[in-house]
Amino acid sequence: MENNEMIVQEQQMPNMPNMNNGVMAQLDNINQGTVAIEASRAIAEAQGKLVIAKRFPRDEVQAYNRVAQACQRKGIAEKAFYSYNRGGGTVSGPTIRFAEELARCWGNIDYGIKELSQDDGKSEMQAYAWDLETNAQSVQNFTNPHIREVGGKAKILTSQRDIYEINANMGARRLRSRILAILPTDLVDMAINECKKTLAGNNDEPLIDRVKKMVVAFGKLGVTQEQIEKRLGRKVDTMTIDDFTDYIGIYNAIEQGESKIAEWFEAEKVASDLTDALKGE
């Protein structure tokens, strides 16, 4: 999780049928006291953020420049986009890392994800973003079932670590949209264009060298050059900058777990070809 992303997990008291009314009343008082303290802490924290934002307001000109400079950095541009298949088409857009970088550069943006409750194999979640200067807010509540698809089958998750990971993953997708929703549209558009310019090669490294490095990176995920070329329809050394940008998005989606290799590339048929050859002998 990033520093600004916070998951708060509420734990329910186990059933205690043998407790007398006095003990239960005492527990109720303790719980009410805890809730009151937590509520007071949250209010004080929010007030503190508002005070700091008012004392150090953003300079929008400087903020725009910070965003432009950030998007000119190769490391950020390469993590700025994702792609995945849906309904026979390709869905692409800016990643959560891109959104977080914009929020950092714009300044005075509070954002995160929270687990509101956990029960009956699901978590009630909330993703939010809040501009502390304009008071613009974007909030989304959603239910996340504790299920992960493994080998085409649904697997029920019971490990708290697995539940935490799937909540964080699903929460990050909603958080991305919440952050982008409160940022100025022209700021986001400018940042996207700057990242594309950076990927287009406004630096000293030739495109073919970047393509070779991309092929090596795909190889670490289990995707071969042959699979890339089969999907591309030609050799990788003929890639254009638009091809390169698309494949960077595919790589990010697979690497971040938002997409699967099988959604983009055909499996190599080495084993089946060997079997056919043996049958022919």
Secondary structure, DSSP 8 states (H G I E B T S, - for coil): --TT------------TT--HHHHHHHHHHHHHHHHHHHHHHHHHHHHHHHHHHHS---HHHHHHHHHHHHTSHHHHTTSEEEEEETTEEEEEE-HHHHHHHHHHH-SEEEEEEEEEEETTEEEEEEEEEETTT--EEEEEEEEESEEEETTEEEE---HHHHHHHHHHHHHHHHHHHHHHHS-HHHHHHHHHHHHHHHTT-SSS-HHHHHHHHHHHHHHHT--HHHHHHHHTS-GGG--HHHHHHHHHHHHHHHTTSS-GGGTS----HHHHHHHHHHH-
